[in-house]
Structure formats: structure tokens, C-alpha cells
Amino acid sequence: MRILIVSDIHGNLDNMKKVIQNDPSFDCLLLVGDLLAGPNIDGYDPERLADFLNIYRDKVICVKGNCDYEYDTKLLNFSVDKLYITLPMDNKIFLITHGHYYYKKNLPEVPYDVLISGHTHVPVLERDKGKVFVNPGSITLPRRGSTKCYIIYEDRVFSLKELDSNKVIERIYI
């Protein structure tokens, strides 16, 4: 299964379209929160972004971010109301959360092998005490010197990709 993992879109239609142009073949679009609300910068078009994301609604798995407001999420034809979900994948359990409520030091009491979160706008691929921690960063508002990024998961490998260059900049295997 090929999964696109995107977080902190913040209403940027142009950047979300670029993710799909870079990687048009995928089985699942995992959205890790903060979809529509954002600053009015180039590419900001939350209504058209909602229409674009709705095209993929049958492939979307999504968790709620701190900037996912009820008004905005009514534009979407998929659920944006869970603070976390678990997803069994490749004999592992993925715990997916945005990161504003649950995060590495404050997690729900559920078993997991891989934590996927967003919120910080800083990409992370790391292993710690037998767990894997993954953050795709942000495709719109990268922080701490990072670039616009997202992740592809396939064949037990998380590949961090730079949006503008379409290059893999880091990998971690599970």
C-alpha cells in the first residue's frame, strides 16, 4: 500500500496540488490535521482546496488539528473529528494524531509501534526505544529552517520528500 502523508496544509491549494502532481499514484491520503484555515498567502484558497480534497474522499484518512474548525470542516466530505486514530499496517500499529493534544510525551493509552503526528511544521523521522516517530512537516509553513515536505509510506519505508524539488531527503525503515 502506498500512502501519502500530509500535514499542516493551512488552506494552500497550490501546494496540495503539487503533492498530487509529484506523486499521483497512491492508495491512501493520510491527512494529519490543519487542513483549511491558514494565512492569506499565495495559494491560499480553502474552499477550492476542500473541493480538491473531496475528490479523494474515498482514499482519505484524517485526524483533527488545532486549526480545523467546525465551519471549515463542513466543506469536507470526510470525517475530520477524531483527535487520534490507530491503523494496523504491515504488522505494526500506527497511532495518528495531529500533535496539539496528543504528542510524544502525552499519548492515549493505546498500543502503537509508529507515531505519526504533525503540528510542529518540522519534519521528523526518528527511532526511540523501539518506537518510530514520524512528522511530515508542513507543505505550506515550514519551521526551524526546514523546507516544505510530506511523506510517502510504502513497503515498510517512510520517505520524507521535499515538495518543491520532489526529492527524497530522508528515509526510515520499520
Backbone hydrogen bonds in HBPLUS format (Angstrom, degrees):
<---DONOR---> <-ACCEPTOR-->    atom                        ^
c    i                          cat <-CA-CA->   ^        H-A-AA   ^      H-
h    n   atom  resd res      DA  || num        DHA   H-A  angle D-A-AA Bond
n    s   type  num  typ     dist DA aas  dist angle  dist       angle   num
A0027-ASP N   A0002-ARG O   2.77 MM  25  5.31 159.9  1.81 145.8 152.8     1
A0028-CYS N   A0002-ARG O   3.28 MM  26  6.63 146.2  2.40 152.2 154.0     2
A0003-ILE N   A0153-TYR O   2.89 MM 150  5.05 165.0  1.92 149.6 154.6     3
A0153-TYR N   A0003-ILE O   2.86 MM 150  5.05 160.9  1.90 147.2 153.6     4
A0004-LEU N   A0028-CYS O   2.94 MM  24  6.32 162.8  1.97 164.2 163.5     5
A0030-LEU N   A0004-LEU O   2.74 MM  26  5.94 159.1  1.78 171.2 177.2     6
A0005-ILE N   A0151-ILE O   2.76 MM 146  4.97 167.2  1.77 158.3 156.8     7
A0151-ILE N   A0005-ILE O   3.00 MM 146  4.97 172.2  2.01 149.4 151.6     8
A0006-VAL N   A0030-LEU O   2.94 MM  24  6.31 162.8  1.97 165.7 171.0     9
A0032-VAL N   A0006-VAL O   2.84 MM  26  6.10 165.9  1.86 153.7 158.4    10
A0008-ASP N   A0033-GLY O   3.03 MM  25  6.02 148.2  2.13 156.0 162.8    11
A0009-ILE N   A0034-ASP O   2.99 MM  25  6.18 118.2  2.38 141.7 158.6    12
A0012-ASN N   A0009-ILE O   3.26 MM   3  5.78 162.9  2.30 116.4 121.4    13
A0010-HIS N   A0034-ASP O   3.02 MM  24  5.65 178.4  2.02 142.8 143.2    14
A0011-GLY N   A0035-LEU O   2.74 MM  24  5.93 166.6  1.76 141.4 137.0    15
A0045-ASP N   A0011-GLY O   2.85 MM  34  5.69 165.0  1.88 167.8 162.9    16
A0016-MET N   A0012-ASN O   3.23 MM   4  6.46 156.2  2.28 146.7 153.5    17
A0013-LEU N   A0043-GLY O   2.86 MM  30  5.57 129.5  2.12 165.7 155.2    18
A0017-LYS N   A0013-LEU O   2.91 MM   4  6.10 161.1  1.94 158.5 163.6    19
A0018-LYS N   A0014-ASP O   3.04 MM   4  6.28 145.4  2.16 139.5 149.2    20
A0019-VAL N   A0015-ASN O   3.09 MM   4  6.42 146.9  2.20 143.1 150.7    21
A0020-ILE N   A0016-MET O   3.27 MM   4  6.62 161.7  2.30 149.8 152.8    22
A0021-GLN N   A0017-LYS O   2.85 MM   4  6.12 152.5  1.92 148.1 156.9    23
A0022-ASN N   A0018-LYS O   2.83 MM   4  5.97 157.0  1.88 149.3 155.0    24
A0023-ASP N   A0019-VAL O   2.99 MM   4  6.19 152.0  2.07 146.6 154.4    25
A0029-LEU N   A0059-LYS O   2.82 MM  30  5.66 165.2  1.84 133.9 136.8    26
A0061-ILE N   A0029-LEU O   3.04 MM  32  6.27 155.3  2.11 145.1 146.1    27
A0031-LEU N   A0061-ILE O   2.82 MM  30  6.20 161.1  1.86 163.5 168.1    28
A0063-VAL N   A0031-LEU O   3.13 MM  32  6.61 149.0  2.23 160.7 170.1    29
A0041-ILE N   A0039-PRO O   2.89 MM   2  5.68 124.5  2.20 111.2  94.7    30
A0044-TYR N   A0041-ILE O   2.91 MM   3  5.54 156.7  1.96 151.0 151.1    31
A0049-LEU N   A0045-ASP O   2.86 MM   4  6.01 151.8  1.93 155.9 165.2    32
A0050-ALA N   A0046-PRO O   2.90 MM   4  6.04 155.7  1.96 143.2 148.8    33
A0051-ASP N   A0047-GLU O   3.13 MM   4  6.49 158.0  2.18 144.3 149.7    34
A0052-PHE N   A0048-ARG O   2.91 MM   4  6.12 153.9  1.98 144.1 151.5    35
A0053-LEU N   A0049-LEU O   2.81 MM   4  6.09 166.1  1.83 160.3 162.9    36
A0054-ASN N   A0050-ALA O   2.89 MM   4  6.03 151.4  1.97 148.5 156.9    37
A0055-ILE N   A0052-PHE O   3.18 MM   3  5.48 144.3  2.31 104.0 113.5    38
A0056-TYR N   A0053-LEU O   2.97 MM   3  5.52 142.3  2.11 113.4 122.7    39
A0057-ARG N   A0054-ASN O   3.18 MM   3  4.84 167.6  2.20 104.8 105.8    40
A0059-LYS N   A0056-TYR O   2.70 MM   3  5.39 159.4  1.74 129.8 137.2    41
A0060-VAL N   A0057-ARG O   3.38 MM   3  5.07 156.5  2.44  95.3 102.0    42
A0064-LYS N   A0082-LYS O   2.80 MM  18  5.59 170.8  1.81 154.2 156.6    43
A0068-ASP N   A0065-GLY O   3.21 MM   3  5.24 165.0  2.24 110.3 110.6    44
A0073-THR N   A0069-TYR O   2.92 MM   4  6.16 169.9  1.93 164.3 167.5    45
A0074-LYS N   A0070-GLU O   3.13 MM   4  6.23 129.4  2.40 143.5 153.7    46
A0075-LEU N   A0072-ASP O   2.99 MM   3  5.75 162.8  2.02 120.4 126.0    47
A0076-LEU N   A0073-THR O   3.10 MM   3  5.29 158.8  2.14 106.0 112.6    48
A0085-ILE N   A0096-ILE O   2.97 MM  11  5.35 147.8  2.07 145.3 155.3    49
A0096-ILE N   A0085-ILE O   2.85 MM  11  5.35 176.3  1.85 167.2 168.5    50
A0087-LEU N   A0094-PHE O   2.80 MM   7  5.00 149.3  1.89 143.3 152.5    51
A0094-PHE N   A0087-LEU O   2.86 MM   7  5.00 172.9  1.87 139.0 140.9    52
A0089-MET N   A0092-LYS O   2.84 MM   3  5.28 165.7  1.86 148.6 153.2    53
A0092-LYS N   A0089-MET O   2.89 MM   3  5.28 143.7  2.02 114.2 125.3    54
A0113-ASP N   A0093-ILE O   2.80 MM  20  5.25 175.3  1.80 150.6 149.1    55
A0114-VAL N   A0093-ILE O   3.15 MM  21  6.38 161.7  2.19 152.4 151.9    56
A0095-LEU N   A0114-VAL O   2.76 MM  19  6.09 168.3  1.77 171.0 175.2    57
A0116-ILE N   A0095-LEU O   2.80 MM  21  6.10 168.6  1.81 162.2 165.1    58
A0097-THR N   A0116-ILE O   3.00 MM  19  6.41 160.5  2.04 165.7 172.0    59
A0118-GLY N   A0098-HIS O   2.65 MM  20  4.92 152.7  1.72 124.8 134.8    60
A0103-TYR N   A0106-ASN O   2.98 MM   3  5.15 150.9  2.07 120.1 128.1    61
A0106-ASN N   A0103-TYR O   2.79 MM   3  5.15 162.1  1.83 123.3 129.5    62
A0110-VAL N   A0108-PRO O   2.84 MM   2  5.67 130.4  2.09 109.6  94.0    63
A0132-VAL N   A0113-ASP O   3.03 MM  19  6.46 159.9  2.07 152.3 158.8    64
A0115-LEU N   A0132-VAL O   2.83 MM  17  6.29 159.8  1.87 164.8 169.6    65
A0134-VAL N   A0115-LEU O   2.83 MM  19  6.09 163.6  1.86 171.5 173.9    66
A0117-SER N   A0134-VAL O   2.97 MM  17  6.43 160.8  2.00 164.3 169.3    67
A0120-THR N   A0118-GLY O   2.83 MM   2  5.80 144.8  1.96  99.6  93.0    68
A0143-ARG N   A0121-HIS O   3.11 MM  22  5.48 154.4  2.18 140.7 136.7    69
A0124-VAL N   A0135-ASN O   2.86 MM  11  4.74 155.2  1.92 130.7 135.2    70
A0135-ASN N   A0124-VAL O   2.83 MM  11  4.74 151.3  1.91 140.3 138.7    71
A0126-GLU N   A0133-PHE O   2.95 MM   7  5.26 160.7  1.99 151.4 156.9    72
A0133-PHE N   A0126-GLU O   2.76 MM   7  5.26 168.5  1.77 158.8 162.2    73
A0128-ASP N   A0131-LYS O   2.87 MM   3  5.33 158.2  1.92 147.8 155.1    74
A0131-LYS N   A0128-ASP O   3.02 MM   3  5.33 164.3  2.05 116.5 121.1    75
A0149-CYS N   A0138-SER O   3.11 MM  11  5.72 146.4  2.23 119.3 124.0    76
A0146-SER N   A0143-ARG O   3.04 MM   3  5.61 162.8  2.07 118.0 123.4    77
A0163-LEU N   A0148-LYS O   2.73 MM  15  5.42 172.4  1.73 145.4 148.0    78
A0150-TYR N   A0161-LYS O   3.06 MM  11  5.50 147.4  2.17 148.0 157.7    79
A0161-LYS N   A0150-TYR O   2.78 MM  11  5.50 173.6  1.78 166.3 168.3    80
A0152-ILE N   A0159-SER O   2.92 MM   7  5.20 156.1  1.98 143.6 150.8    81
A0159-SER N   A0152-ILE O   2.80 MM   7  5.20 165.0  1.82 154.7 160.0    82
A0154-GLU N   A0157-VAL O   3.01 MM   3  5.43 156.7  2.06 148.0 154.1    83
A0157-VAL N   A0154-GLU O   3.06 MM   3  5.43 145.4  2.18 110.8 120.9    84
A0174-ILE N   A0156-ARG O   2.88 MM  18  5.43 161.6  1.92 156.9 159.1    85
A0158-PHE N   A0172-ILE O   2.87 MM  14  5.33 171.5  1.88 164.0 164.5    86
A0172-ILE N   A0158-PHE O   2.96 MM  14  5.33 146.8  2.07 146.3 155.8    87
A0160-LEU N   A0170-GLU O   2.84 MM  10  5.25 160.7  1.88 153.2 159.2    88
A0169-ILE N   A0160-LEU O   2.79 MM   9  5.78 160.8  1.83 160.6 167.3    89
A0162-GLU N   A0167-LYS O   2.93 MM   5  5.54 162.9  1.96 158.3 159.1    90
A0166-ASN N   A0162-GLU O   2.88 MM   4  5.33 135.5  2.08 142.6 153.0    91
